Amino acid sequence: MITTLKSEISKALDLDVSAVWDRITYPTSDDTGFEPEQDDFQLLLGMSYSF
């Protein structure tokens, strides 16, 4: 699931904030025995300036 908030701060400056949630219902181990978490959360911030 991805949720994004975009905001134009001024004519030239934009701000983007995204929240990402990745879920694995049935995680499986790899060859080394490592098993990933079921939930992975990310918060992404972006800023752009155009002139």
N, CA, C, O and CB atoms as a CASP TS submission, in Angstrom:
PFRMAT TS
TARGET T0000
AUTHOR 0000-0000-0000
METHOD Language model
MODEL 1
PARENT N/A
ATOM      1  N   MET     1       0.845  -1.147   0.000  1.00  0.00           N
ATOM      2  CA  MET     1       0.000   0.000   0.000  1.00  0.00           C
ATOM      3  C   MET     1       0.904   1.228   0.000  1.00  0.00           C
ATOM      4  O   MET     1       1.908   1.271   0.712  1.00  0.00           O
ATOM      5  CB  MET     1      -0.969  -0.012   1.209  1.00  0.00           C
ATOM      6  N   ILE     2       0.540   2.223  -0.803  1.00  0.00           N
ATOM      7  CA  ILE     2       1.302   3.470  -0.873  1.00  0.00           C
ATOM      8  C   ILE     2       0.347   4.638  -0.697  1.00  0.00           C
ATOM      9  O   ILE     2      -0.699   4.700  -1.343  1.00  0.00           O
ATOM     10  CB  ILE     2       2.075   3.586  -2.220  1.00  0.00           C
ATOM     11  N   THR     3       0.711   5.556   0.175  1.00  0.00           N
ATOM     12  CA  THR     3      -0.052   6.787   0.370  1.00  0.00           C
ATOM     13  C   THR     3       0.898   7.954   0.145  1.00  0.00           C
ATOM     14  O   THR     3       1.998   7.985   0.697  1.00  0.00           O
ATOM     15  CB  THR     3      -0.705   6.848   1.801  1.00  0.00           C
ATOM     16  N   THR     4       0.466   8.914  -0.670  1.00  0.00           N
ATOM     17  CA  THR     4       1.334  10.043  -1.005  1.00  0.00           C
ATOM     18  C   THR     4       0.608  11.355  -0.743  1.00  0.00           C
ATOM     19  O   THR     4      -0.573  11.506  -1.055  1.00  0.00           O
ATOM     20  CB  THR     4       1.792   9.965  -2.478  1.00  0.00           C
ATOM     21  N   LEU     5       1.334  12.287  -0.170  1.00  0.00           N
ATOM     22  CA  LEU     5       0.843  13.638   0.042  1.00  0.00           C
ATOM     23  C   LEU     5       1.758  14.580  -0.723  1.00  0.00           C
ATOM     24  O   LEU     5       2.962  14.628  -0.474  1.00  0.00           O
ATOM     25  CB  LEU     5       0.788  14.003   1.566  1.00  0.00           C
ATOM     26  N   LYS     6       1.177  15.332  -1.662  1.00  0.00           N
ATOM     27  CA  LYS     6       1.959  16.282  -2.459  1.00  0.00           C
ATOM     28  C   LYS     6       1.499  17.685  -2.114  1.00  0.00           C
ATOM     29  O   LYS     6       0.304  17.952  -1.992  1.00  0.00           O
ATOM     30  CB  LYS     6       1.809  16.008  -3.990  1.00  0.00           C
ATOM     31  N   SER     7       2.472  18.581  -1.959  1.00  0.00           N
ATOM     32  CA  SER     7       2.150  19.948  -1.581  1.00  0.00           C
ATOM     33  C   SER     7       3.037  20.916  -2.357  1.00  0.00           C
ATOM     34  O   SER     7       4.249  20.726  -2.454  1.00  0.00           O
ATOM     35  CB  SER     7       2.319  20.152  -0.058  1.00  0.00           C
ATOM     36  N   GLU     8       2.422  21.941  -2.900  1.00  0.00           N
ATOM     37  CA  GLU     8       3.167  22.998  -3.569  1.00  0.00           C
ATOM     38  C   GLU     8       3.366  24.120  -2.556  1.00  0.00           C
ATOM     39  O   GLU     8       2.439  24.872  -2.254  1.00  0.00           O
ATOM     40  CB  GLU     8       2.421  23.510  -4.862  1.00  0.00           C
ATOM     41  N   ILE     9       4.581  24.222  -2.038  1.00  0.00           N
ATOM     42  CA  ILE     9       4.886  25.208  -1.000  1.00  0.00           C
ATOM     43  C   ILE     9       4.900  26.614  -1.593  1.00  0.00           C
ATOM     44  O   ILE     9       4.351  27.547  -1.007  1.00  0.00           O
ATOM     45  CB  ILE     9       6.242  24.895  -0.330  1.00  0.00           C
ATOM     46  N   SER    10       5.521  26.758  -2.738  1.00  0.00           N
ATOM     47  CA  SER    10       5.520  28.016  -3.478  1.00  0.00           C
ATOM     48  C   SER    10       5.490  27.663  -4.967  1.00  0.00           C
ATOM     49  O   SER    10       5.419  26.486  -5.321  1.00  0.00           O
ATOM     50  CB  SER    10       6.780  28.908  -3.115  1.00  0.00           C
ATOM     51  N   LYS    11       5.543  28.667  -5.838  1.00  0.00           N
ATOM     52  CA  LYS    11       5.514  28.381  -7.276  1.00  0.00           C
ATOM     53  C   LYS    11       6.660  27.469  -7.702  1.00  0.00           C
ATOM     54  O   LYS    11       6.503  26.656  -8.612  1.00  0.00           O
ATOM     55  CB  LYS    11       5.570  29.678  -8.069  1.00  0.00           C
ATOM     56  N   ALA    12       7.796  27.600  -7.054  1.00  0.00           N
ATOM     57  CA  ALA    12       8.985  26.865  -7.472  1.00  0.00           C
ATOM     58  C   ALA    12       9.327  25.675  -6.579  1.00  0.00           C
ATOM     59  O   ALA    12      10.168  24.860  -6.958  1.00  0.00           O
ATOM     60  CB  ALA    12      10.147  27.792  -7.513  1.00  0.00           C
ATOM     61  N   LEU    13       8.707  25.547  -5.412  1.00  0.00           N
ATOM     62  CA  LEU    13       9.106  24.532  -4.444  1.00  0.00           C
ATOM     63  C   LEU    13       7.954  23.566  -4.154  1.00  0.00           C
ATOM     64  O   LEU    13       6.865  23.983  -3.758  1.00  0.00           O
ATOM     65  CB  LEU    13       9.582  25.196  -3.145  1.00  0.00           C
ATOM     66  N   ASP    14       8.209  22.273  -4.355  1.00  0.00           N
ATOM     67  CA  ASP    14       7.223  21.223  -4.102  1.00  0.00           C
ATOM     68  C   ASP    14       7.754  20.250  -3.060  1.00  0.00           C
ATOM     69  O   ASP    14       8.957  20.003  -2.980  1.00  0.00           O
ATOM     70  CB  ASP    14       6.871  20.476  -5.406  1.00  0.00           C
ATOM     71  N   LEU    15       6.840  19.701  -2.261  1.00  0.00           N
ATOM     72  CA  LEU    15       7.195  18.722  -1.236  1.00  0.00           C
ATOM     73  C   LEU    15       6.303  17.491  -1.401  1.00  0.00           C
ATOM     74  O   LEU    15       5.082  17.615  -1.496  1.00  0.00           O
ATOM     75  CB  LEU    15       7.049  19.330   0.199  1.00  0.00           C
ATOM     76  N   ASP    16       6.911  16.308  -1.434  1.00  0.00           N
ATOM     77  CA  ASP    16       6.185  15.042  -1.526  1.00  0.00           C
ATOM     78  C   ASP    16       6.549  14.175  -0.325  1.00  0.00           C
ATOM     79  O   ASP    16       7.726  14.026   0.004  1.00  0.00           O
ATOM     80  CB  ASP    16       6.507  14.304  -2.862  1.00  0.00           C
ATOM     81  N   VAL    17       5.537  13.605   0.327  1.00  0.00           N
ATOM     82  CA  VAL    17       5.734  12.690   1.440  1.00  0.00           C
ATOM     83  C   VAL    17       4.942  11.424   1.119  1.00  0.00           C
ATOM     84  O   VAL    17       3.737  11.487   0.874  1.00  0.00           O
ATOM     85  CB  VAL    17       5.283  13.332   2.813  1.00  0.00           C
ATOM     86  N   SER    18       5.625  10.268   1.120  1.00  0.00           N
ATOM     87  CA  SER    18       4.969   8.997   0.824  1.00  0.00           C
ATOM     88  C   SER    18       5.222   8.012   1.951  1.00  0.00           C
ATOM     89  O   SER    18       6.312   7.960   2.520  1.00  0.00           O
ATOM     90  CB  SER    18       5.464   8.419  -0.518  1.00  0.00           C
ATOM     91  N   ALA    19       4.198   7.236   2.262  1.00  0.00           N
ATOM     92  CA  ALA    19       4.306   6.149   3.232  1.00  0.00           C
ATOM     93  C   ALA    19       4.040   4.849   2.482  1.00  0.00           C
ATOM     94  O   ALA    19       3.039   4.725   1.776  1.00  0.00           O
ATOM     95  CB  ALA    19       3.301   6.337   4.440  1.00  0.00           C
ATOM     96  N   VAL    20       4.949   3.873   2.639  1.00  0.00           N
ATOM     97  CA  VAL    20       4.852   2.598   1.927  1.00  0.00           C
ATOM     98  C   VAL    20       4.792   1.472   2.955  1.00  0.00           C
ATOM     99  O   VAL    20       5.589   1.427   3.892  1.00  0.00           O
ATOM    100  CB  VAL    20       6.060   2.399   0.948  1.00  0.00           C
ATOM    101  N   TRP    21       3.849   0.580   2.769  1.00  0.00           N
ATOM    102  CA  TRP    21       3.711  -0.596   3.628  1.00  0.00           C
ATOM    103  C   TRP    21       3.735  -1.825   2.738  1.00  0.00           C
ATOM    104  O   TRP    21       2.839  -2.022   1.918  1.00  0.00           O
ATOM    105  CB  TRP    21       2.395  -0.541   4.481  1.00  0.00           C
ATOM    106  N   ASP    22       4.765  -2.655   2.899  1.00  0.00           N
ATOM    107  CA  ASP    22       4.889  -3.927   2.192  1.00  0.00           C
ATOM    108  C   ASP    22       4.635  -5.043   3.191  1.00  0.00           C
ATOM    109  O   ASP    22       5.160  -5.016   4.304  1.00  0.00           O
ATOM    110  CB  ASP    22       6.295  -4.079   1.519  1.00  0.00           C
ATOM    111  N   ARG    23       3.831  -6.024   2.796  1.00  0.00           N
ATOM    112  CA  ARG    23       3.504  -7.136   3.698  1.00  0.00           C
ATOM    113  C   ARG    23       3.667  -8.456   2.965  1.00  0.00           C
ATOM    114  O   ARG    23       3.223  -8.611   1.827  1.00  0.00           O
ATOM    115  CB  ARG    23       2.061  -6.999   4.250  1.00  0.00           C
ATOM    116  N   ILE    24       4.308  -9.399   3.630  1.00  0.00           N
ATOM    117  CA  ILE    24       4.436 -10.771   3.153  1.00  0.00           C
ATOM    118  C   ILE    24       3.605 -11.632   4.092  1.00  0.00           C
ATOM    119  O   ILE    24       3.912 -11.724   5.281  1.00  0.00           O
ATOM    120  CB  ILE    24       5.947 -11.246   3.103  1.00  0.00           C
ATOM    121  N   THR    25       2.563 -12.258   3.577  1.00  0.00           N
ATOM    122  CA  THR    25       1.671 -13.037   4.430  1.00  0.00           C
ATOM    123  C   THR    25       2.368 -14.256   5.015  1.00  0.00           C
ATOM    124  O   THR    25       2.234 -14.541   6.205  1.00  0.00           O
ATOM    125  CB  THR    25       0.448 -13.471   3.649  1.00  0.00           C
ATOM    126  N   TYR    26       3.110 -14.974   4.184  1.00  0.00           N
ATOM    127  CA  TYR    26       3.807 -16.180   4.638  1.00  0.00           C
ATOM    128  C   TYR    26       5.290 -16.075   4.268  1.00  0.00           C
ATOM    129  O   TYR    26       5.699 -16.612   3.239  1.00  0.00           O
ATOM    130  CB  TYR    26       3.168 -17.465   4.010  1.00  0.00           C
ATOM    131  N   PRO    27       6.106 -15.392   5.089  1.00  0.00           N
ATOM    132  CA  PRO    27       7.532 -15.268   4.772  1.00  0.00           C
ATOM    133  C   PRO    27       8.232 -16.634   4.836  1.00  0.00           C
ATOM    134  O   PRO    27       7.931 -17.455   5.702  1.00  0.00           O
ATOM    135  CB  PRO    27       8.211 -14.277   5.743  1.00  0.00           C
ATOM    136  N   THR    28       9.151 -16.859   3.924  1.00  0.00           N
ATOM    137  CA  THR    28       9.915 -18.108   3.909  1.00  0.00           C
ATOM    138  C   THR    28      11.392 -17.816   4.119  1.00  0.00           C
ATOM    139  O   THR    28      11.880 -16.748   3.750  1.00  0.00           O
ATOM    140  CB  THR    28       9.702 -18.868   2.582  1.00  0.00           C
ATOM    141  N   SER    29      12.085 -18.746   4.700  1.00  0.00           N
ATOM    142  CA  SER    29      13.521 -18.606   4.968  1.00  0.00           C
ATOM    143  C   SER    29      14.320 -18.815   3.690  1.00  0.00           C
ATOM    144  O   SER    29      13.923 -19.573   2.805  1.00  0.00           O
ATOM    145  CB  SER    29      13.976 -19.608   6.051  1.00  0.00           C
ATOM    146  N   ASP    30      15.468 -18.119   3.613  1.00  0.00           N
ATOM    147  CA  ASP    30      16.371 -18.360   2.488  1.00  0.00           C
ATOM    148  C   ASP    30      17.351 -19.470   2.849  1.00  0.00           C
ATOM    149  O   ASP    30      17.177 -20.141   3.866  1.00  0.00           O
ATOM    150  CB  ASP    30      17.132 -17.064   2.101  1.00  0.00           C
ATOM    151  N   ASP    31      18.368 -19.667   2.035  1.00  0.00           N
ATOM    152  CA  ASP    31      19.336 -20.753   2.240  1.00  0.00           C
ATOM    153  C   ASP    31      20.118 -20.633   3.545  1.00  0.00           C
ATOM    154  O   ASP    31      20.560 -21.641   4.096  1.00  0.00           O
ATOM    155  CB  ASP    31      20.303 -20.794   1.089  1.00  0.00           C
ATOM    156  N   THR    32      20.292 -19.409   4.041  1.00  0.00           N
ATOM    157  CA  THR    32      21.060 -19.202   5.275  1.00  0.00           C
ATOM    158  C   THR    32      20.184 -19.284   6.524  1.00  0.00           C
ATOM    159  O   THR    32      20.694 -19.193   7.641  1.00  0.00           O
ATOM    160  CB  THR    32      21.759 -17.852   5.232  1.00  0.00           C
ATOM    161  N   GLY    33      18.867 -19.457   6.346  1.00  0.00           N
ATOM    162  CA  GLY    33      17.966 -19.545   7.482  1.00  0.00           C
ATOM    163  C   GLY    33      17.361 -18.221   7.896  1.00  0.00           C
ATOM    164  O   GLY    33      16.612 -18.153   8.871  1.00  0.00           O
ATOM    165  N   PHE    34      17.685 -17.151   7.152  1.00  0.00           N
ATOM    166  CA  PHE    34      17.137 -15.827   7.459  1.00  0.00           C
ATOM    167  C   PHE    34      15.684 -15.769   7.013  1.00  0.00           C
ATOM    168  O   PHE    34      15.361 -16.088   5.868  1.00  0.00           O
ATOM    169  CB  PHE    34      17.967 -14.703   6.771  1.00  0.00           C
ATOM    170  N   GLU    35      14.807 -15.358   7.933  1.00  0.00           N
ATOM    171  CA  GLU    35      13.390 -15.188   7.608  1.00  0.00           C
ATOM    172  C   GLU    35      13.033 -13.711   7.728  1.00  0.00           C
ATOM    173  O   GLU    35      13.215 -13.132   8.799  1.00  0.00           O
ATOM    174  CB  GLU    35      12.487 -16.057   8.542  1.00  0.00           C
ATOM    175  N   PRO    36      12.532 -13.083   6.666  1.00  0.00           N
ATOM    176  CA  PRO    36      12.213 -11.653   6.731  1.00  0.00           C
ATOM    177  C   PRO    36      10.982 -11.379   7.613  1.00  0.00           C
ATOM    178  O   PRO    36      10.163 -12.263   7.862  1.00  0.00           O
ATOM    179  CB  PRO    36      11.972 -11.107   5.316  1.00  0.00           C
ATOM    180  N   GLU    37      10.886 -10.157   8.064  1.00  0.00           N
ATOM    181  CA  GLU    37       9.713  -9.723   8.822  1.00  0.00           C
ATOM    182  C   GLU    37       8.492  -9.727   7.908  1.00  0.00           C
ATOM    183  O   GLU    37       8.622  -9.607   6.690  1.00  0.00           O
ATOM    184  CB  GLU    37       9.936  -8.310   9.434  1.00  0.00           C
ATOM    185  N   GLN    38       7.313  -9.865   8.495  1.00  0.00           N
ATOM    186  CA  GLN    38       6.088  -9.828   7.697  1.00  0.00           C
ATOM    187  C   GLN    38       5.790  -8.428   7.180  1.00  0.00           C
ATOM    188  O   GLN    38       5.298  -8.278   6.062  1.00  0.00           O
ATOM    189  CB  GLN    38       4.915 -10.335   8.516  1.00  0.00           C
ATOM    190  N   ASP    39       6.075  -7.418   7.961  1.00  0.00           N
ATOM    191  CA  ASP    39       5.747  -6.043   7.586  1.00  0.00           C
ATOM    192  C   ASP    39       7.015  -5.218   7.400  1.00  0.00           C
ATOM    193  O   ASP    39       7.976  -5.342   8.160  1.00  0.00           O
ATOM    194  CB  ASP    39       4.844  -5.396   8.646  1.00  0.00           C
ATOM    195  N   ASP    40       6.994  -4.368   6.364  1.00  0.00           N
ATOM    196  CA  ASP    40       8.098  -3.469   6.080  1.00  0.00           C
ATOM    197  C   ASP    40       7.495  -2.090   5.829  1.00  0.00           C
ATOM    198  O   ASP    40       6.651  -1.932   4.947  1.00  0.00           O
ATOM    199  CB  ASP    40       8.954  -3.966   4.851  1.00  0.00           C
ATOM    200  N   PHE    41       7.926  -1.092   6.600  1.00  0.00           N
ATOM    201  CA  PHE    41       7.412   0.259   6.478  1.00  0.00           C
ATOM    202  C   PHE    41       8.520   1.185   5.991  1.00  0.00           C
ATOM    203  O   PHE    41       9.677   1.051   6.391  1.00  0.00           O
ATOM    204  CB  PHE    41       6.840   0.751   7.821  1.00  0.00           C
ATOM    205  N   GLN    42       8.152   2.134   5.115  1.00  0.00           N
ATOM    206  CA  GLN    42       9.095   3.129   4.618  1.00  0.00           C
ATOM    207  C   GLN    42       8.407   4.489   4.612  1.00  0.00           C
ATOM    208  O   GLN    42       7.214   4.583   4.324  1.00  0.00           O
ATOM    209  CB  GLN    42       9.611   2.758   3.193  1.00  0.00           C
ATOM    210  N   LEU    43       9.149   5.529   4.926  1.00  0.00           N
ATOM    211  CA  LEU    43       8.677   6.902   4.816  1.00  0.00           C
ATOM    212  C   LEU    43       9.631   7.614   3.866  1.00  0.00           C
ATOM    213  O   LEU    43      10.826   7.718   4.141  1.00  0.00           O
ATOM    214  CB  LEU    43       8.606   7.619   6.226  1.00  0.00           C
ATOM    215  N   LEU    44       9.104   8.104   2.752  1.00  0.00           N
ATOM    216  CA  LEU    44       9.919   8.735   1.721  1.00  0.00           C
ATOM    217  C   LEU    44       9.589  10.213   1.649  1.00  0.00           C
ATOM    218  O   LEU    44       8.420  10.593   1.579  1.00  0.00           O
ATOM    219  CB  LEU    44       9.700   8.063   0.351  1.00  0.00           C
ATOM    220  N   LEU    45      10.626  11.053   1.666  1.00  0.00           N
ATOM    221  CA  LEU    45      10.472  12.501   1.573  1.00  0.00           C
ATOM    222  C   LEU    45      11.149  12.982   0.303  1.00  0.00           C
ATOM    223  O   LEU    45      12.271  12.575   0.001  1.00  0.00           O
ATOM    224  CB  LEU    45      11.063  13.214   2.822  1.00  0.00           C
ATOM    225  N   GLY    46      10.480  13.840  -0.434  1.00  0.00           N
ATOM    226  CA  GLY    46      11.067  14.384  -1.654  1.00  0.00           C
ATOM    227  C   GLY    46      10.775  15.871  -1.751  1.00  0.00           C
ATOM    228  O   GLY    46       9.700  16.336  -1.373  1.00  0.00           O
ATOM    229  N   MET    47      11.741  16.601  -2.259  1.00  0.00           N
ATOM    230  CA  MET    47      11.581  18.025  -2.437  1.00  0.00           C
ATOM    231  C   MET    47      12.125  18.391  -3.818  1.00  0.00           C
ATOM    232  O   MET    47      13.195  17.923  -4.209  1.00  0.00           O
ATOM    233  CB  MET    47      12.305  18.823  -1.304  1.00  0.00           C
ATOM    234  N   SER    48      11.401  19.213  -4.545  1.00  0.00           N
ATOM    235  CA  SER    48      11.879  19.623  -5.853  1.00  0.00           C
ATOM    236  C   SER    48      11.767  21.139  -6.002  1.00  0.00           C
ATOM    237  O   SER    48      10.852  21.775  -5.478  1.00  0.00           O
ATOM    238  CB  SER    48      11.090  18.909  -6.965  1.00  0.00           C
ATOM    239  N   TYR    49      12.718  21.683  -6.725  1.00  0.00           N
ATOM    240  CA  TYR    49      12.759  23.117  -6.980  1.00  0.00           C
ATOM    241  C   TYR    49      12.873  23.313  -8.480  1.00  0.00           C
ATOM    242  O   TYR    49      13.784  22.779  -9.113  1.00  0.00           O
ATOM    243  CB  TYR    49      13.945  23.807  -6.223  1.00  0.00           C
ATOM    244  N   SER    50      11.966  24.066  -9.041  1.00  0.00           N
ATOM    245  CA  SER    50      12.033  24.361 -10.473  1.00  0.00           C
ATOM    246  C   SER    50      12.049  25.875 -10.669  1.00  0.00           C
ATOM    247  O   SER    50      11.357  26.616  -9.971  1.00  0.00           O
ATOM    248  CB  SER    50      10.832  23.717 -11.235  1.00  0.00           C
ATOM    249  N   PHE    51      12.840  26.307 -11.615  1.00  0.00           N
ATOM    250  CA  PHE    51      12.940  27.743 -11.858  1.00  0.00           C
ATOM    251  C   PHE    51      12.753  28.032 -13.314  1.00  0.00           C
ATOM    252  O   PHE    51      12.803  29.192 -13.724  1.00  0.00           O
ATOM    253  CB  PHE    51      14.275  28.290 -11.383  1.00  0.00           C
TER
END
